[in-house]
Amino acid sequence: MHATRSLADRIKAVRERIARAEIRYGRAPGSVQLVAVSKTVAVETIANACRECGQTRFGENYLQEALPKITAALLQECALEWHFIGPLQSNKTQGVAAHFSWVHSVDRLGIAQRLSAQRPPHLPPLNICIQVNISREPGKSGVDLDHLAELATAVAALPQLRLRGLMAIPAPCHEFEQQRLPFHALREAYEYLRSQGVALDTLSMGMSEDFEAAIAEGATLVRIGRGVFGDRG
Ligand SMILES: *Cc1c(COP(=O)(O)O)cnc(C)c1O
């Protein structure tokens, strides 16, 4: 997109777009937080995002790629908050439970039970978003809307987890009003669960191509990779 711009310029531009969208859609200033998606991004670049721009929230998709970054000496002074956003297999839950603060991609109870059991007791509860297959795409990650309430209730009862909200990755679409529809549906599911007494405060929705539509529909966390770091090589 803007490969020649500096990292600091891109982060500033993304933050300005978030702030403008908050104003345009009647959202409270500062109510939308940026998770910078750093898959394929080098540790040095993550360190620069932190030092030059104060960026502290980062998202990673793969445990094997994330672990050396999370434990890198260069990043220890930064006090970063790591968000696991990729598909999660049961053989990866232990590493995720030990090294991340958030998991956005829980879509079945077995995974949540493992994360709770494996969360080290000296750490605060792991923050969880349930991923919803909001566009009802066959074979895609995410729980069906029909089974969401049951899963949310069960996850909320697990001791070492703190259920925070919902996450979705809608089918790609380029028209703004069309982009809003699945985000609106996720927001309705979120409001429904809250009306049923499930304490939620997070809607993780919106990526580089659609985050303004997500903010219009109530996103509180946007997960942006290419918009922050440039196109992945
Ligand atoms: C890669 C990824 C993102 C960021 O995508 P961009 O298009 O680079 O902004 C957000 N969420 C998830 C789950 C991802 O895998």
The ligand as a MOL file (V3000), in Angstrom:
LIG
                    3D

  0  0  0     0  0            999 V3000
M  V30 BEGIN CTAB
M  V30 COUNTS 15 15 0 0 0
M  V30 BEGIN ATOM
M  V30 1 C -3.6610 -11.4500 9.3800 0
M  V30 2 C -4.8140 -11.2050 10.2690 0
M  V30 3 C -5.2610 -9.8990 10.5320 0
M  V30 4 C -4.6830 -8.6770 9.8840 0
M  V30 5 O -4.9560 -8.6690 8.5110 0
M  V30 6 P -4.5510 -7.4070 7.6100 0
M  V30 7 O -5.3760 -7.5800 6.3940 0
M  V30 8 O -3.0800 -7.5370 7.3710 0
M  V30 9 O -4.8790 -6.1950 8.3790 0
M  V30 10 C -6.3080 -9.7470 11.4270 0
M  V30 11 N -6.9010 -10.8010 12.0200 0
M  V30 12 C -6.5040 -12.0600 11.7870 0
M  V30 13 C -7.1940 -13.1770 12.4790 0
M  V30 14 C -5.4580 -12.3000 10.8960 0
M  V30 15 O -5.0870 -13.5620 10.6510 0
M  V30 END ATOM
M  V30 BEGIN BOND
M  V30 1 1 1 2
M  V30 2 1 2 3
M  V30 3 2 2 14
M  V30 4 1 3 4
M  V30 5 2 3 10
M  V30 6 1 4 5
M  V30 7 1 5 6
M  V30 8 2 6 7
M  V30 9 1 6 8
M  V30 10 1 6 9
M  V30 11 1 10 11
M  V30 12 2 11 12
M  V30 13 1 12 13
M  V30 14 1 12 14
M  V30 15 1 14 15
M  V30 END BOND
M  V30 END CTAB
M  END
